[in-house]
Amino acid sequence: MPVITLYWDELERMVGVERERILERLPMLGCDIERVEEEYIDVEFFPNRPDLYSVEGVARALRGFLDIEPGLRKYSVKDADWKIEVSESVLEVRPRITGCVVRNIKVNDEVIRSLMQIQEDLHWTIGRNRRKMAIGVHDLSKVYFPLRYEGVTSDFSFVPLDYDEVMTVEEILSKHPKGVEYAFILEGKNRYPMIVDSKDEAISFPPIINAEKTRVTEKTTDLFIDVTGFDENVDKALNILASMFFDRGGEIQSVEIIYPDRSERTPNLNPREFSVKKDEIYSLLGFRLNDNEIIKAFEKMRYGVEVEAGDSFKVKIPAYRADIMHSWDLIEDVAIGFGYDRIEPVYPETNTIGLTHPWFECRDLAREIMLGLGFLEVITFTLTNERLQYDYLNRKAKPWEDFVPLQHPLTEDHTILRTSILPSLLEVLSLNRHHPLPQKIFEVGDVVVGKQNRLRASAVITHSKANFSEIRSVVQAFMKEIGFDWEAEETSDGAFIPGRGADVIVGGNKVGSFGEIHPEVLERFDLTTPVVGLEIDLPALFDTGELI
């Protein structure tokens, strides 16, 4: 989660109270205080509150929470004649762009520090490491409108930020530190997004780097902000930044975005409206509040609110609140605004006795057996990728039928939910090649096969003489301990050497497999000594119930 550094001189001035009061009440907003120093405080905020990633956002929230300035803060945007024309050539590469102009802002050390911090944190969270959204900030005096947002070829050139020489797009992606770091986002593209001004000079190469010519300095008084990407996260980020600069005393001016088929003005800082029923608030909170208490709680969290006919509240949500997607999000803020420390604990009306779920009973039994057989337990990630799960093990599968893909993966290493533990164990062996042999490790954990959770036990052994007989004896001991008779049949699993791998058969059904790992598989994991492994599906043997 993002850790934000807040300097006391700024925070106390913006909030209007002493640090002792801030330290007392800040955790009640839903954050952890990591470090308190004489000059600053480090605070860890949840990723669902990107509006709190700056001192301006924290001060705004605290002024409401401390009843200094409760209720909805009004933000105004002045229409101006700034234009960005969007070319067809960029729509398939990075189709969404928004922007605004900030006038009369004093860009001192405080502003630069706050801007750099929130920019990087927004890139990491809602921007998904710049994949979904990226921000550019420019000195307006060096930007010549109207701008063009277009797709260019790899030989397009300009002077990138922190450099004094002209570089082509291809050179930036291969030589510039930011280009090398984020080149993966544009991998495989034959067009590259570029914002060009009326002098045909680039000001930004999103999501990689800005141009040196629009660098922001302490002499800057007016800013142009661009945000590019793919979806509503672009608008969310711009609203957070525009609100931040408005709170700093800047004048926000809109920019007209002219697409091939439409035009729009950004940013839109008008509040959204949401209706929340009283009964739903009472039900989710677990206790009743009167209307005035609910209204006050909303206002402390900087909402506008009024009672509607039909026993509900009309809530006006600030444009910078990117996290409000459901009435439950608002009800959570009612609880925060009311004060978790004011909620009186009560004993439940019914008493129950907890029992261990069969799933975990089975897991614990398998763990105990493997530990007794001399294996060391490891715990690996449930998120993995198709290359590791299938390509490396000579296996094939189809999305959804065999594995569950992630809709918005953060990295190329975590794109699916694992369907087998064996590849993860091989990866652990690969990372520990420098340790002495033999190595015997196991894991009992969840996999997801065909959109269903399964519980698997998997183990591997590596040393110079590891062979089929050794892993068969482990399977024999495991099956004896859990009380099942079994048979071995030759397997067609490509992870094992043909003729040296077998399926575990119980009652005519396959419940697992074991054998010597194929040399091709070992080579892909950079393993040079023989490896044997097993994997057994426990729900095929036990009634483990279902996880809810």
N, C-alpha and C positions, 0 to 999 in steps of 0.2 A: 504494500500500500504506500502511496506517496507520503513522504515526510517533508513538511514545509517548515522552512526557517523564517521565524517572525522576529523582527528586531523591536525591542521594547520601546525605543523612542518613537518609532512610527505607530506601533500598535496602540500605545497609551494615548498618543495625540489623536488618532483617528476614532478610537472608541470613546474617549473622554472619561476614563476611570483609571485608577491605579492598578498596577500589576497584580497586587494581592487579590483584588476582586476578580480579575481576569483568570488567574490561576485557579480560583475557587469554582468558577462557573463554566469555564471552557470545556472541561470534560463532559459536562451535562449535555453539550451539543452533539455528542457522539464521536469522540476522538480520544486518542491516547497521547498524553504528554510524555515525550521520549527523553527530553533533556531540558534543564533550566539553567541558563548561564546568566551572568551579569548583564550582557549586552543583548542576548537573544534567547528565544525558546524554540525548540524543535517539536513539532506536533505532527502526529500521524493521523491522517484523515482517511475515511473509507473512499474507495474508488467511485462510489455512486454520488459523491458531492464534488464534482470538479469546480464548482463555483467557489469553493473554499481553498483553492490552490494558490491564493495570493493574499497578501496582507489586506488588500482592499475588500476582498470577499469575506474574510474572517471578521474584519471590523464591521462590515455591513450586518453580518449575522449577529454579532455580539450586541450591536446597538439595539437590535430588535429584542434579542433574548433578555437583555438587562433592562427592558422597558425605557430605554433612552429615546428610541425612535421606532416604536412598534408600527406594524401595518405595512401596506404595500408602498414601496418607493416608486415614484413616477419617473420614467425615463423618456426623454424626448429625442427625436431624430429629425434633423433639418434636411429637407430635400435640397439637393444641389445638382449641378450639371456634370458630375463625374460619370464617365461611361466606360464599360468594358464590353467589347464585341467578342463573342465566342464563335470560333470557327468550327466547321464540320469536322476538320481534321483532328480535333482533340477529343471529340465526344466518345470515341471508342477506347481512349487511353485513360483519361481522368476527367469525366464529364461535368463535374459540379464545381462552380466557383462562386464565391460571395466576397464582398468587400465593404469597407467603410473608410471614411476619412475622419481623423481626430484633429480638431483645431485647438490651438491655444493651450497646449500641454507643455509643461516645463519638464524636459527630459533630463532629470538629474540622476545621481547615483541610485537613489531610492527607486525611481521609476524603472530604470534599466534593470536593476536587480530583481524587482518584482516581475517585470515583463519576461525576463529570461527564465525565471523559475516556473511561471505558469505556462509559458510556451512549451517547455520541455515536458512538464507533467501532463499537459493536454495531449501532446504528441504520443506519449507513452500509454495513456489510459484510453480516452475515447478515440484517439487517432490510431490505436493499435500499431504503435511504433511507425507512424507516418503512413501506414498502408491505407487506412480509411480517411485520414484527414491530415493536412499539413498547413502550417501557418507561415506567412511571410510578413515582415514588418519593415517599412521603408520610410525614408525621409521624403516627405511629400514635395519639398522644394526641388528635388532631383528627379521627379516622376512627371512625364509629359503625357497628359491625357489628350484624346481617348486612347485606351489601351486595347491590345488584341491578345486574346487567349487562344493559342493555336498549337497544332502539332508540328514539330520541326524534325528535320533529319539529323543524323548523328554528326554531320559536319558543321552544324550551326555553332557559332562561336561567340563568346563574350568573356569578360573578366569576372570570375567568381569571387565571392566574399573571401577576404583574407589573402588574396593573391594580387599580384601586380602585372600579370601577363595574361594575354588572351588564350583561352583554351576552348577546344571543341567539346561538344557534348560527350563524345566518345572518350576524350582525354579526361574530362571531369569524372566520369564514371569509373575510370581505371586508375586515376592518379590522385585526385583530390580526396582528402580524408573523409569528407561527408559523402562524396560520390562512391567511394569504396564501401562505406558503411551501409548505404541505402540503395545501392545499385540493384539489389535483388527485387525491389518493388517494380522496376521497369524491365526486368529480364524478359527477353523474347519479344520486345516491342520494336517496331520499325519506325515509329513516330514517338516524339518525346514532348511532354507539355511544356509550354514556354509562355511567359507573360512579357509582351513586347510593347514599348511605348510608341508615341507618334513619331519619334525620331528613329524608329526601327532599331532601337537598342533594348536588349533584354534587361528586365529588372528582376526576374525570378525564374528559376528552373525548378518548379515544384515536382515532387516533394523533396528535392535534393538540397539546393543551395540558392541563396539570393545572389544578385549581382553586387559587386563592390561599389558601384556608382551610387546606390541608394542606401548605403550604410547609415544607420542611426548613430548620432553622436550627441554630446551634451549641448551642442549648439542647435539641435533640432527642436522646433516648436510645433510642427505639424506632421502628422503621420498618415500614411496609407497602409491599411492592413488588408491582405488577401488571404483567403482560406480556400483550399482546393481539396477535392476528394470525390466521394461517390454517393453519399446519402445524407440524411438529416444531421449527422454528426458535424458536418461542415457548418450548418446554421447554428447548431448548439455552441460550437467553439467561438464563432463570431459574436454571438450574443453575450457570452461570458466576457470576452475581451472588451466589447463596446461598453458593457455595464461597468467594468473595472475602470476604464478611462473616464467615463461619465462621473463616477464617484471621485475621481481625481480632479474634477473640475473642467475636463475637456468638453468641447462641443462636438457632438457626433453628427456627421453628415452622411447621407445615404449615397450609394453608388448604384447606377442603373446597369443591370446585367442584361445584355442583348443576345439572346440565343437565336439560332436560325429560325425557330418556330414560335418564339415568345420573348417577352422581356419582363423583368421583375426588379424590384428595388430591395436592397439589403443595407443594413439589418432591419428586422422587424422586432422592436422591443416592446410591442403591445403585450399585455398579459393574456394568458389563456384562461378560459373559464371551465370549471369542473363542478359538478353537483355531487354532494356526498350526503347520504341519508343518515339521520340521527341514529336509527336502529343499528345500522352497520357500524357506526362509531362505538356504540355501547357494546355490541357483540364482540368486536375485535379487541377492544380495550379490556373487557371483562368487568367493567364497573361503569357507573353512570356519572356524567357531568351535566350541569345545567347549561343553558344556552350561553350565558355570559362567560362561563369558564371555557367553553369550547371556542368562542369567538376570541377571547383573550389569548388562548393557546395558539390559535392560528396567527394572530397578529404578532405575537412574539417571534414567530418563525417567518415573518415578513410577507404574509399573505394578506390580500384583501378578502373580506368575508362579510356576508350578510345572510340573514335567515330567509329562506324561501318558503312559499306555501307548500304544504304537503310534507312537513316535517323533514326538511333537508336544508343544507347550507350551500349557497353559491360561493365558490372559492375562486379568487383570481390569483393565478400562478405567475410569478415573475418570469420574464423571458430567460433569465440566466439559470433557472432551475431545470437542468437537463434531465434530472432523474425522476421526475413525476410522470409515471405512466399508468397508474392505477389508483383507485380511491384508497387502497391500503397504504400507498406511499404517503398520502395526506394524513391518514389516521395515525401513522407512525409519528408524523410531525406534531400531531395533537398531543400525543403522549410525551414527546420531548418538550414541547412548549409548556405543558402542564407541569412537567418535572418528574422524572423517574424517582427522584429522592422524596417526592411527596406521595407516592403511591404506597398505601398501607398493605403490608403482606398479610395474607389470611391463609388459614389452613384449608385444604380442599375439602369439599363436602363429602367426598367418598374416599375411602382408603383402599389401596390395591397392593398386591404383593408382586414385585417384578420377577419375571422368569427369563432365563437365557433363551434367545431365539434359536431354533434348531440349526439355522444357518451358521451361527457362531459356535454352537456346540460341535458341529462337524468340522469347522475350521480349526478349533482348538485341538480336537483329537488328531487331525492330520499333522498339525504343527508338533504336537508332542511326540508322535511317531518318528517324524523326520529328525527331530533333535536327538531322539534316542538312537537313531542310526548314525549319528556322528556328523550331521550336516549343519552348516552355519546358515542362519536365516537372514535373508535380505528383503527389502521392501522397495519395489520399483514403481515408476509412474504408470498410471492407468492410461494416460494419453500417450499415443505413439504415432507412427506413420506407416503407410502402406509399404514403403521400401523395406523397412525393418521387419515388419510382420510377415510379408509375403515374398517380395522379390529376393531378399537375402536368403530365405529358406526354401526357395524353389516351389513356392505355393502360389495358388491363384484364388481370387475371390471377387465377388461383385458387391458394390455398395448396397447397403440396406439389406440385401439377402444374407450376406455373410458378416459384414461389419457396418458400424455406424460412423459416418463421417461428421466432422464438425462444420457448422455453417460458417463461422468466422474464426478460423484458427489464428492464434497469435504468431506462431512460427511454423516453418516447414517441418519441424521435428514433431509437432503435436497436431496432427490433422485428423486422427481417428481414435476411437476407443479400442483398446487392444482386444483381440480375440484369442490370444495365446500368451502365456507367460514365458515360454521357452526362449523366444528371441530376446526378451529383456535380460534373462539370465546370461545368455551368450554375450550380450553387451557388457554386463558386469564383469565377466571373465576377461573381455577385451580390455577393459579399463584397468584391470588389475594384473596385467601380464608381468609386471615387475615384482610381484609377490611370489614367495616360494610355493612350490608344488608339493603334494597334491592340493587341489582346491575342490571343496565339496560344498555347494550352496543350494538353497531351496527357497521357494516362496509359496505360500498358500494365500490366494487372493482372488479378487473378482475379475472376470472378463465379461465382455458383452458380445454375444453371438446371436445374429438374427434378431436384434433389438430386445434380447432377453439377457438378464444377468445370469451368469453361471459362476460357480465356485470351483477353482482349479488348484491342484497341487502339482508343482513342477520342481524338478531338481536336475542339476548337472554335476558331472565330475570331470576333472581334467588332470592328467599326468601322462607321463611317457608311455605307460602300458595300459591305459584305460581301454576297455573292450566291452563287447556285447555281454559276455558272461557276468561281468561286474555289475552292470546296470540291471540285468535280469534278476540277479540275486537281491538287489534293492527292491525291485518291484515285488518279488516273491515275499520278502519280509513285510513290506507295506501291506499287501493284500491279506497276509496271514493275520496281522495285527488288527485290521479292521473287520476280519471275519468273513471274507468272501473267497469262494473257489473261483479260479479263473483259468483261461487258456490263452495261448499265444498263437496268433496267425500273422503271416507275413504282411507287412504294411506297404501301401503305395505312396506313403508320405515322402515327398521329395527332400525333406530335411534330413533323412537318414540314408546311409549307404545301402543300396539294393542288396537284399539278402542278409543284412545285419540290422534290420529294424523290424519291429513287430507291433501289432495292435493288441491291446488288452481286451479280451472278450469275457463278458460275464452274462450268463443266461442267453447266449446267442447275440448279444448286443455289444458294440464297441464302446468302451468307457475310457479309453486312453491309448497311448502309444509310447514306445521307448526304443532305444537303439543307439548305434554309433552315428554321430553327426557327420554328414557328407563333407568331404574335403573342400568342395566349392563353397559350402556355407562357412566353413572355418576360415577360408581365405578372405571372404567378404568381411568377416569380423576381425581380421588380422590375428588369428589364432594359429600357432604353429605346432601345438601339441594335441594329441587326440582328445576328443571330448565325447562323453556319452551323456544321454539325457532321457528324462521321462516327463510325461504330463498326463494326469488323470483327472477326469471330470467327476467331481464328488456328487453333484445332484443326480447323476446317472446311477449312483449306488445307494444314496440315502434320501429320505424325504426331508429336504432341508427347508421346506416352506418357501415363501416368497418374501423378498425384501420390499417394504412399502416406502 
